[in-house]
Amino acid sequence: MPLFTHKPPLSPVPATGRTGILLINLGTPDETSVGAVRRYLREFLSDRRVIEASPLLWQPILHGVVLSTRPRRSGAAYARIWNQAENASPLRLFTKAQAEGLRRRLGEGIPVAWGMRYGTPSVAQALEELMDQGCDRIVSLPLYPQYSATTTATANDQLFRALMRLRRQPAVHTVPPFPDHALYIEALAGSVREALGSLPFKPQRLIASFHGLPQQYVEAGDHYPEDCERTVAALRHALDLRDEQMPLVYQSRFGPTEWVKPYAAPYVEALPKEGVTRIAMIMPGFMTDCIETLDEIGNELRESFLDAGGEAFAVIPCLNASGPAIDLLEALARQAMRGY
């Protein structure tokens, strides 16, 4: 005769708390002033995943040359794209709008908060906001379609640091990257068709530009370029474009070390000599428009291309808070919530 005759319950014990959604984006200065930009860059460039060099070597450089010169240049760049009416950067406004759009989709019973890896509102503040609403289960969704230790992992790091300070932690589910998710590719393809259909010219090339990464990070095991290639391969298929019609490049190189290639600026600046004078660019590594898309590509690279003999240059907006973007975020959030 068995020692224990009690049978386990046929269904799990019902949860008493709530599930909340946490959107995490990179971050932005609070203002365009030199002081505000310096504070943001100090936090950003002190992250050991972003700059893997020994702090003994890097910190004197950061606090010497970098933070003495770069905040003024970066502040001027932010000023060119700053939303003066809202006194905020586009990245902040679009991330907030994404959270609000997702909240409406999911309904009142599922709180949604948003936080920044660097700057404000912080990830810890967003986590506290969800817990104050009774959330004991958190779905964390970093807004990076392609994985890199410098992006997705830093977002997770910051969340886990906040959790380490809590006596009673919520359960957490982190959403993985989505480089070729069907809804992501469908949204990108739709944005390309819409944008190109409104242009007064027909681009000879559609160039996909992603934020760069030091080559040594890739050699150490970061598979970010593979994710970028997955995105572009899927988007080419969706748009019925050949490789040469939609090349992949990497922007935002920083410092003297070798980064993944091809570099965006030299590639684009050489096109007019090859007879390619009309181009459009899309940045599928960014869910929201930001300084890299609006100023680095939209202003600086545009000017370089035209100075090199280009005739027409178009930038396709990021998905931002569009309907297809919210469709994607809703699908990712609902899939993750199935485990709760």
GIHU-V158104 format. One record per helix or strand of 2 or more residues. SS is the DSSP state (helix for helix, strand for strand). FROM is the first residue (numbers start at 1). TO is the last residue. If there is no record, write none. Layout:
# GIHU-V158104
SS&FROM&TO  SS&FROM&TO
This chain:
# GIHU-V158104
strand&18&28  helix&34&45  helix&55&81  helix&90&106  strand&112&119  helix&123&132  strand&135&142  helix&152&164  strand&171&174  helix&182&197  strand&205&211  helix&215&219  helix&224&239  helix&243&245  strand&248&251  helix&264&274  strand&278&282  helix&291&307  strand&312&315  helix&323&337
